[in-house]
């Protein structure tokens, strides 16, 4: 069989351009930049701690801006309320601002596989986060007083909001925890951001009033398993203890109280001096009038 020759081969001409195999041009695609995170919160071990645990577990770098000074916190919050809601914590993500621990935690959990497996688990995890958010609202005033952020009537606040809130919402969390696997977390699929949030809140209340948590054994077990995760050890060993945080906030509060007293004293002295000057000026005026 004779070899099949194309016309341009017989004529000694080059292969037409239209028949040549076109060289595919390689376009270098720039690698997507890693998300840039900046977490802004007031005091550690607040609701933002859930987000820090997500970052640590997922090995995600971020900038952690923690404000311990109540005066700076209020100033920062006031400035940011001009451009949007001032709910703390705040997460700056690639130039965009997300407010509130629930929204931040849910976003990060979805990004890094900690939101739960499937729609049902994710809905249950969101429900648990809602319970923890309500618990935080119930105990926040007492907690701030205990941390020395401001002065409160501890006995009254404990009786009216703290103790009832702990009992009500930890009972709800215990019900969810009892339905999960006995040797795991809230869900059989593994750890989620709901476990992080519950563990953080359990540890906070345990520092203040451990006697209130004795009957919530399943929540305690989840908390222990969370803080035993190998992925969290580096972060847990580097963060300040709750006692250190409490001491820091107390020192700042005492410093502000002292400055306020000094300013108040100077203000009173200035008022006395001003009144004396006014009295002296009035006396001169009266004398001058009588002289005329």
C-alpha positions in Angstrom: 0.0 0.0 0.0 1.5 3.3 -1.1 1.8 6.0 1.6 -0.9 8.7 1.4 0.6 12.0 0.5 -1.1 15.3 1.0 -1.0 17.9 -1.9 1.5 20.2 -0.2 3.9 17.3 0.2 3.9 16.6 -3.5 4.4 20.3 -4.4 7.2 20.7 -1.8 5.3 23.5 -0.1 5.0 24.1 3.6 2.0 22.9 5.4 -0.8 25.6 5.4 -1.0 27.5 8.6 -4.6 26.6 8.9 -3.6 22.9 9.1 -0.8 23.3 11.6 -1.3 22.4 15.2 -1.6 25.7 17.0 0.6 26.2 20.0 -1.6 26.6 23.0 -0.5 29.8 24.8 0.0 29.2 28.5 -1.5 31.9 30.7 0.0 32.1 34.1 -2.9 32.3 36.6 -2.1 34.2 39.7 -2.7 32.2 42.8 -5.7 33.4 44.9 -4.4 35.5 47.8 -5.0 34.0 51.2 -7.8 35.6 53.2 -6.6 38.4 55.4 -8.2 38.4 58.8 -8.2 41.0 61.6 -10.3 40.1 64.6 -11.2 43.0 66.9 -12.8 42.3 70.3 -13.1 43.6 73.9 -11.2 41.4 76.3 -10.3 37.8 75.6 -12.7 34.9 76.5 -15.6 36.8 75.3 -17.7 35.3 72.5 -14.9 36.0 70.1 -12.9 33.2 71.7 -15.0 30.8 69.5 -13.5 32.5 66.5 -10.0 32.3 67.9 -10.4 28.5 68.4 -11.5 28.1 64.8 -8.5 30.0 63.6 -6.2 27.9 65.8 -7.7 24.6 64.9 -7.6 25.4 61.2 -4.1 26.9 61.4 -5.3 30.2 59.8 -3.1 33.3 60.4 -4.9 36.4 61.6 -4.3 39.6 63.5 -5.9 39.6 66.9 -6.6 43.1 68.3 -7.9 42.7 71.9 -9.0 45.9 73.8 -8.9 45.6 77.5 -9.4 49.2 78.4 -13.2 50.0 78.7 -12.5 53.7 77.8 -10.7 52.8 74.6 -13.4 50.2 73.8 -16.2 52.7 74.1 -14.3 55.2 71.9 -13.6 52.6 69.3 -17.2 51.4 69.3 -18.5 54.9 69.0 -16.2 55.7 66.0 -17.2 52.5 64.2 -21.0 53.0 64.8 -20.6 55.9 62.4 -20.0 53.5 59.5 -22.0 50.5 60.6 -23.2 48.5 63.5 -20.8 48.5 66.4 -21.5 45.0 67.6 -18.4 43.3 69.0 -16.5 41.3 68.1 -15.7 42.6 64.6 -13.8 40.7 61.8 -12.1 42.6 59.0 -11.8 40.1 56.1 -10.0 41.3 52.9 -11.2 44.9 53.5 -14.8 43.9 54.4 -16.2 44.2 58.0 -18.4 41.5 59.6 -20.0 42.2 62.9 -21.1 39.9 65.7 -19.7 36.6 67.0 -22.5 34.5 65.5 -22.1 35.8 62.0 -18.3 35.6 62.2 -18.2 32.2 63.7 -20.7 30.8 61.2 -18.8 32.2 58.2 -15.4 30.9 59.4 -17.0 27.5 60.3 -18.4 27.2 56.7 -15.0 28.2 55.2 -13.0 25.7 57.2 -15.4 22.7 57.5 -16.5 23.2 61.1 -20.2 24.0 60.5 -21.5 20.5 60.7 -22.1 17.7 58.1 -25.2 18.3 56.1 -28.1 20.7 56.4 -29.6 19.2 59.5 -26.4 19.2 61.6 -25.7 22.8 60.5 -29.2 23.8 61.6 -28.6 22.1 65.0 -25.2 23.7 65.4 -26.8 27.1 64.7 -29.4 26.4 67.3 -26.7 25.6 69.9 -24.9 28.9 69.0 -28.2 30.7 69.5 -28.6 29.2 73.0 -25.0 30.2 73.9 -25.7 33.7 72.7 -28.8 34.0 74.9 -26.7 32.6 77.8 -24.1 35.3 77.2 -26.7 38.0 77.4 -27.9 36.6 80.7 -24.5 36.5 82.4 -22.7 39.4 80.7 -23.4 42.0 83.4 -22.2 39.8 86.2 -19.2 38.7 84.2 -18.1 42.2 83.5 -18.5 43.0 87.2 -16.4 39.9 88.1 -13.7 40.9 85.6 -13.6 44.4 87.1 -14.8 46.2 84.0 -17.2 48.2 86.1 -18.8 48.0 89.6 -22.1 46.1 90.1 -24.2 44.9 93.0 -22.9 41.3 92.7 -25.4 39.7 94.9 -28.4 41.3 93.2 -27.1 40.6 89.6 -26.2 37.0 90.5 -29.6 36.3 91.9 -31.6 38.0 89.3 -29.8 37.1 86.0 -26.6 35.1 86.4 -27.8 32.0 88.3 -31.1 31.7 86.5 -29.4 32.2 83.1 -26.8 29.5 83.8 -29.4 27.0 84.9 -31.8 27.7 82.0 -29.4 27.6 79.1 -27.0 25.0 80.3 -30.0 22.7 80.7 -30.7 23.2 77.0 -27.1 22.6 76.1 -27.0 19.4 78.2 -30.0 18.1 76.3 -28.2 18.5 73.0 -25.0 17.0 74.5 -26.8 14.0 75.8 -28.2 13.2 72.4 -24.7 13.1 70.8 -22.1 10.3 70.8 -20.9 9.4 74.3 -17.3 9.7 73.4 -17.4 12.6 71.1 -18.9 16.0 70.5 -22.4 17.4 69.9 -22.5 15.5 66.5 -21.3 12.2 65.3 -19.5 13.8 62.3 -16.9 15.4 64.6 -16.0 18.7 66.2 -17.9 21.9 65.1 -17.8 25.5 66.1 -20.8 24.8 68.4 -18.4 22.6 70.5 -15.9 25.5 70.6 -18.5 28.0 71.8 -19.9 25.6 74.4 -16.5 24.7 75.8 -15.5 28.4 76.1 -18.7 29.3 77.9 -18.4 26.3 80.2 -14.9 27.2 81.2 -15.8 30.8 81.8 -18.7 29.9 84.2 -16.6 27.2 85.9 -14.0 29.9 86.8 -16.7 32.1 88.4 -19.1 29.5 90.0 -18.2 25.9 89.3 -20.9 24.7 91.8 -23.6 25.7 89.2 -22.3 23.2 86.6 -22.1 19.9 88.5 -25.2 18.4 86.8 -24.2 19.2 83.2 -21.8 16.3 82.8 -22.2 15.8 79.1 -21.4 19.5 78.4 -18.4 19.2 80.7 -17.2 16.1 78.7 -17.4 18.0 75.4 -15.5 20.9 76.9 -12.7 18.6 78.1 -12.5 17.0 74.7 -12.3 20.3 72.9 -9.4 21.6 75.1 -7.6 18.2 74.6 -7.5 18.6 70.8 -3.9 18.5 69.6 -4.6 21.3 67.0 -5.5 23.7 69.9 -2.6 23.1 72.2 -0.2 25.7 70.9 -2.8 28.4 71.1 -4.2 27.3 74.5 -0.7 27.3 76.0 0.0 30.8 74.7 -3.1 32.6 75.7 -3.4 34.5 79.0 -5.4 32.8 81.8 -8.7 34.1 82.9 -7.2 35.1 86.2 -4.6 37.2 84.3 -7.3 38.8 82.2 -9.3 39.7 85.3 -6.3 41.2 87.0 -5.5 43.3 83.9 -9.0 44.7 83.6 -9.1 45.5 87.3 -5.8 47.4 87.2 -7.1 49.4 84.2 -10.4 50.2 86.0 -8.6 51.2 89.2 -6.3 53.4 87.2 -9.3 55.1 85.5 -11.1 55.5 88.8 -8.0 57.2 90.3 -7.7 59.6 87.3 -11.4 60.4 87.6 -11.0 61.2 91.3 -8.1 63.5 90.5 -9.9 65.2 87.7 -13.0 65.6 89.9 -10.9 67.1 92.7 -9.2 69.5 90.3 -12.6 70.4 88.8 -14.0 71.2 92.2 -10.9 73.3 93.1 -11.2 75.1 89.8 -14.9 75.9 90.5 -14.1 77.2 94.0 -11.3 79.4 92.6 -13.7 80.7 89.9 -16.4 81.4 92.4 -13.9 83.3 94.6 -12.7 85.3 91.6 -16.3 86.1 90.7 -17.0 87.1 94.3 -14.0 89.3 94.4 -14.9 91.0 91.1 -18.4 91.5 92.3 -17.1 93.1 95.5 -14.9 95.5 93.5 -17.8 96.4 91.3 -20.1 97.1 94.3 -17.4 99.2 95.9 -16.9 101.2 92.7 -20.6 101.8 92.4 -20.9 103.0 95.9 -17.9 105.3 95.4 -19.6 106.9 92.5 
